[in-house]
């Protein structure tokens, strides 16, 4: 989906007001990765987004055999990334049930660098999602060069990586980990599965 400018502005403002370094918990080779000081400021936004996600998922998923109870999503972690020249995120996955990335600012310099790229990958500043092993005659990856406002939601276990770029600019994105009520219901109680 694509998020509106007011939400982008709120993420940027709250990101600048936050100071807690998230780097020790993350895979990124970035100088500035920050936990949001008060992630509850985004509760209304994420409630709407994950209701939309759940509706879309139910349109494509065979739910005849499954419990029809709608999952309740909880924000476990929320952080903002400031990616500069030569910084990147290596192949990694996230904790929780779902994850997402929102691109708050994709500078024109980076867009131009990516447009001038002549290789086969997503190119400078691109993101690639990988499902399974890469083999001939099957599609195991999907690459995208994002635009400002783009939001991608994906299973937390899905491997992905973000390519470095050379342009003298900073791309800003937000990521997070989501847990759901299904996960909470599967927790062990008194050492037994209930």
Secondary structure as the mmCIF struct_conf table of DSSP 4:
data_model
#
loop_
_struct_conf.conf_type_id
_struct_conf.id
_struct_conf.beg_label_comp_id
_struct_conf.beg_label_asym_id
_struct_conf.beg_label_seq_id
_struct_conf.end_label_comp_id
_struct_conf.end_label_asym_id
_struct_conf.end_label_seq_id
STRN STRN1 UNK A 2 UNK A 2
HELX_RH_AL_P HELX_RH_AL_P1 UNK A 5 UNK A 17
STRN STRN2 UNK A 21 UNK A 21
HELX_RH_3T_P HELX_RH_3T_P1 UNK A 23 UNK A 25
STRN STRN3 UNK A 29 UNK A 29
BEND BEND1 UNK A 31 UNK A 31
STRN STRN4 UNK A 32 UNK A 35
BEND BEND2 UNK A 37 UNK A 37
HELX_RH_3T_P HELX_RH_3T_P2 UNK A 39 UNK A 42
HELX_RH_AL_P HELX_RH_AL_P2 UNK A 43 UNK A 60
BEND BEND3 UNK A 61 UNK A 61
TURN_TY1_P TURN_TY1_P1 UNK A 64 UNK A 65
BEND BEND4 UNK A 66 UNK A 66
HELX_LH_PP_P HELX_LH_PP_P1 UNK A 69 UNK A 71
STRN STRN5 UNK A 73 UNK A 83
TURN_TY1_P TURN_TY1_P2 UNK A 85 UNK A 86
STRN STRN6 UNK A 88 UNK A 88
STRN STRN7 UNK A 89 UNK A 92
BEND BEND5 UNK A 95 UNK A 97
STRN STRN8 UNK A 98 UNK A 105
HELX_RH_AL_P HELX_RH_AL_P3 UNK A 108 UNK A 116
BEND BEND6 UNK A 119 UNK A 122
TURN_TY1_P TURN_TY1_P3 UNK A 124 UNK A 125
STRN STRN9 UNK A 127 UNK A 130
BEND BEND7 UNK A 132 UNK A 132
TURN_TY1_P TURN_TY1_P4 UNK A 136 UNK A 137
BEND BEND8 UNK A 138 UNK A 138
STRN STRN10 UNK A 141 UNK A 144
TURN_TY1_P TURN_TY1_P5 UNK A 148 UNK A 149
STRN STRN11 UNK A 150 UNK A 150
STRN STRN12 UNK A 151 UNK A 155
TURN_TY1_P TURN_TY1_P6 UNK A 156 UNK A 157
STRN STRN13 UNK A 159 UNK A 162
BEND BEND9 UNK A 167 UNK A 169
STRN STRN14 UNK A 171 UNK A 180
HELX_RH_AL_P HELX_RH_AL_P4 UNK A 181 UNK A 185
TURN_TY1_P TURN_TY1_P7 UNK A 186 UNK A 186
BEND BEND10 UNK A 187 UNK A 187
STRN STRN15 UNK A 188 UNK A 189
TURN_TY1_P TURN_TY1_P8 UNK A 190 UNK A 191
STRN STRN16 UNK A 192 UNK A 193
#
